[in-house]
Amino acid sequence: MDALEESVLASVWRQGGFAFCQLMRKCRSDPSMAEEAHDLAWEQLHLGDWHQVDCAWRDGYALACVYWAEELRRKGDHAEATRVLDMGLMMGGLAFRPRLNAAISSLSQASEPPSAVRGDDQLTVQVASSTSFCPFVLPPGSLQGPPMRTMAFPSIQKFLQELFAPGVPAILTDTMAHWPAMEKWKDLSYFHKIAGNRTVPVEVGETYLAEGWKQELMTMSRFLDRIHDPGDSTSRAYLAQHPLFDQIPELQRDIVTPDYCACGDGELHSINAWFGPSGTVTPLHHDPHHNLLAQVVGTKYVRLYSPELSDSLHPFSDPMLQNSSQLDLDKPDYERFPLAEKLAFVDCVLGEGQMLYIPPKWWHYVKSLSPSFSVSFWWRSS
């Protein structure tokens, strides 16, 4: 084993992972031990709160994925090897991310070219007028107030002074024309080719607050089929808030981190993908970070409420959901939540090539009006 592997095993040993370390050392002479080591590390990742899992176990899990995937590759099971490597990228630590990505790249080159995809794999977009969004009904009162502020490619100084510092939401236009994604992502066959066999986590159901909501792991190709045939609202699939660009670097080359993210401390927290069919909904909630929501394909309706109105929006008391409102804007119960009925808000339809700046703690509700792919950039500021 190399120095990095020895260092990770030493850290796992200090966490009590004696059996895991012994199994990993046996892998050099008996690669079949890798699957058992993988299963042992997987158990450790799920013993308690995910956020309390020591990073040593995450790195150990990723290392076991590297070894097990290599054994699967030797046996000719490239699909399962790719799935294991993707699990290492999604659930493992950062220490072996370059090795995981290199292994996936090598597998991709060794595998057969992707099979042909249907000729109708364009992400067709329903152009919505300002008054009609059939077949989706917007929340009561939508788009009846003054239009949201719009800025055409503002300078960093103007963004900082007029939006960032005072905490004012706005639409930014003419900021994404140079992104390769603006053309490439309209064709679903591109995703089949780049990532069709990759495993991704997908939300299934109406919203994360709805009964029956769940998460599933599936290949990108299977997910793309669900975009073509989303089914009813209870079976709708949504690749939501996932760091897809860390997992699949080829897609990261299609986007550009906006210079606006350098405002304040300029500490980028995450870049997440939001990819799904028409009708996906993110319920009313707020986030602790500055957010630029970049709309690459399709259109979305977005409604925002000021942080000053938080109490009137009735946040959940559960600590896991306290950043989400109990108010369902699609079916508002104003008898139960009377304070929310006449609250002021701003809203917009976010179109292709537009970014929406959402300041920290601003409540926002989002509904896709067409098949849609958005990218969110979250960054911190003291």
CORURJO-V975054 format. One record per residue. RES is the residue in three letters. OMEGA is omega in whole degrees, -180 to 180 (NA if undefined). Layout:
BEGIN
{{RES OMEGA} {RES OMEGA}}
END
This chain:
BEGIN
{{MET -179} {ASP -174} {ALA -180} {LEU 179} {GLU 179} {GLU 180} {SER 180} {VAL 179} {LEU 177} {ALA 179} {SER 178} {VAL 178} {TRP 179} {ARG 177} {GLN 178} {GLY -177} {GLY -175} {PHE -178} {ALA 179} {PHE -179} {CYS 179} {GLN 178} {LEU -179} {MET 179} {ARG 178} {LYS -176} {CYS -177} {ARG 179} {SER -179} {ASP -176} {PRO -179} {SER 178} {MET -175} {ALA -180} {GLU 179} {GLU 178} {ALA 178} {HIS -178} {ASP 179} {LEU 178} {ALA 178} {TRP 178} {GLU -179} {GLN 179} {LEU -173} {HIS 180} {LEU -178} {GLY 179} {ASP -178} {TRP -176} {HIS -180} {GLN 178} {VAL -180} {ASP -177} {CYS 178} {ALA 180} {TRP 177} {ARG 177} {ASP 178} {GLY 177} {TYR 180} {ALA 179} {LEU 178} {ALA 177} {CYS 178} {VAL -177} {TYR -178} {TRP 179} {ALA 179} {GLU 177} {GLU 178} {LEU 178} {ARG 179} {ARG 179} {LYS 178} {GLY -179} {ASP -175} {HIS -180} {ALA 179} {GLU 177} {ALA 179} {THR 178} {ARG -180} {VAL 179} {LEU 177} {ASP 176} {MET 176} {GLY 178} {LEU -176} {MET -173} {MET -176} {GLY 178} {GLY -175} {LEU -170} {ALA -175} {PHE 180} {ARG 178} {PRO -179} {ARG 177} {LEU 179} {ASN 179} {ALA 179} {ALA 178} {ILE 178} {SER 179} {SER 178} {LEU -179} {SER 180} {GLN -178} {ALA -176} {SER 177} {GLU 176} {PRO -180} {PRO -179} {SER -179} {ALA 180} {VAL -178} {ARG -180} {GLY -178} {ASP -173} {ASP 170} {GLN 175} {LEU -178} {THR -174} {VAL 175} {GLN 178} {VAL -175} {ALA 174} {SER -178} {SER -176} {THR -174} {SER -179} {PHE 178} {CYS 10} {PRO -176} {PHE 180} {VAL 178} {LEU 179} {PRO 180} {PRO 177} {GLY -175} {SER 172} {LEU 179} {GLN -179} {GLY 178} {PRO 180} {PRO 177} {MET 180} {ARG 179} {THR 177} {MET 178} {ALA 176} {PHE -178} {PRO 174} {SER 177} {ILE -179} {GLN 180} {LYS 177} {PHE -177} {LEU -174} {GLN -171} {GLU -178} {LEU -173} {PHE -176} {ALA 179} {PRO -179} {GLY -177} {VAL 178} {PRO 180} {ALA 174} {ILE 177} {LEU -180} {THR 176} {ASP -177} {THR -172} {MET -175} {ALA -178} {HIS 180} {TRP 173} {PRO -179} {ALA -176} {MET 176} {GLU -173} {LYS -170} {TRP 178} {LYS -177} {ASP -177} {LEU 179} {SER 176} {TYR 180} {PHE 174} {HIS -176} {LYS -176} {ILE -168} {ALA -175} {GLY -177} {ASN -179} {ARG -179} {THR -179} {VAL 177} {PRO -175} {VAL 174} {GLU -179} {VAL -180} {GLY -177} {GLU 175} {THR 180} {TYR 177} {LEU -174} {ALA 176} {GLU 179} {GLY 178} {TRP -180} {LYS 175} {GLN 179} {GLU 171} {LEU 179} {MET 177} {THR 179} {MET 180} {SER 178} {ARG 178} {PHE 179} {LEU 175} {ASP 180} {ARG 175} {ILE 177} {HIS -177} {ASP -172} {PRO -177} {GLY 179} {ASP -173} {SER -178} {THR -180} {SER -178} {ARG -178} {ALA -176} {TYR 173} {LEU -168} {ALA 175} {GLN 180} {HIS 177} {PRO -175} {LEU -174} {PHE 169} {ASP -177} {GLN -176} {ILE -175} {PRO 179} {GLU 179} {LEU 179} {GLN 179} {ARG -180} {ASP -178} {ILE 180} {VAL 177} {THR -178} {PRO 178} {ASP -180} {TYR -179} {CYS 177} {ALA 180} {CYS -176} {GLY 178} {ASP 180} {GLY 180} {GLU -178} {LEU -178} {HIS -179} {SER 171} {ILE -173} {ASN 177} {ALA 175} {TRP -168} {PHE -179} {GLY -179} {PRO 175} {SER 172} {GLY 178} {THR -177} {VAL 167} {THR -175} {PRO -179} {LEU -177} {HIS 174} {HIS -180} {ASP -176} {PRO -172} {HIS 166} {HIS -173} {ASN 167} {LEU 179} {LEU -176} {ALA -178} {GLN -177} {VAL -178} {VAL 174} {GLY -178} {THR 177} {LYS 170} {TYR -180} {VAL 175} {ARG -178} {LEU 175} {TYR -179} {SER 175} {PRO -180} {GLU -177} {LEU -172} {SER -177} {ASP -178} {SER 179} {LEU 170} {HIS 176} {PRO 174} {PHE 177} {SER 178} {ASP -179} {PRO -179} {MET -176} {LEU -173} {GLN 174} {ASN 179} {SER -180} {SER 175} {GLN -178} {LEU 176} {ASP -175} {LEU 178} {ASP 177} {LYS -173} {PRO 178} {ASP -175} {TYR 172} {GLU 179} {ARG -178} {PHE -174} {PRO -177} {LEU -174} {ALA -169} {GLU -173} {LYS -180} {LEU 178} {ALA 177} {PHE 171} {VAL -179} {ASP -178} {CYS 165} {VAL -177} {LEU -176} {GLY -179} {GLU 179} {GLY 179} {GLN 173} {MET 175} {LEU 175} {TYR 178} {ILE 180} {PRO 180} {PRO 174} {LYS 175} {TRP 178} {TRP 179} {HIS 178} {TYR -176} {VAL 175} {LYS 177} {SER 179} {LEU -180} {SER 168} {PRO -166} {SER 172} {PHE 178} {SER 176} {VAL 178} {SER 176} {PHE 178} {TRP 175} {TRP -174} {ARG 171} {SER -178} {SER NA}}
END
